[in-house]
Amino acid sequence: MKLFLIIGLEIVALCAYQRGAQNTISTSPPAGAPGNEASEDVEKKIMQLERDWGDALAKRDVLALDRILGDDHSVISKDGSVLTKAQELAKHSESADELFDFEPMKVRVFDDTAVVTGGHREKSQYQGRDTSGHYRWMDVFVKRNGHWQAVASELTRVEEGKP
């Protein structure tokens, strides 16, 4: 229940931030105007970012992770802890993750914000402990200075025997 409350508050805060930013200065061109990305193109870009993120985790590529994650990124991790970007980068420089069997992703685009849901199976270790399993996740991306970055994430382990 606490996890859902935290996720809900993050989404509400992001929506309020976006609405406030749009009310003060509108820098996005109107739909159909030159320079405005089609939703389908954004979905493809975001899905590729998700795959790049998985590759970066497997390779312990902290520079790629640094580009993908916004400076204000936070994640509710596998064990329920909330990590900042710096903590997450430090953790992934020590862990060994191999992501595979990606489930279909669903990307929903709201102007300069995108919410992605998906899942995967992984083989992973952290601090000598096996953290392998089936996970579902949600990531929130925001477009800043022409680039999409993840600003919030949540990862939940799927109990064995459940779809």
Secondary structure, DSSP 8 states (H G I E B T S, - for coil): -HHHHHHHHHHHHHHHHHHHHHHH---S--TTSTT---HHHHHHHHHHHHHHHHHHHHHT-HHHHHHHEEEEEEEE-TTS-EEEHHHHHHHHHH-EEEEES----EEEEETTEEEEEEEEEEEEEETTEE--EEEEEEEEEEEETTEEEEEEEEEEE--TT--
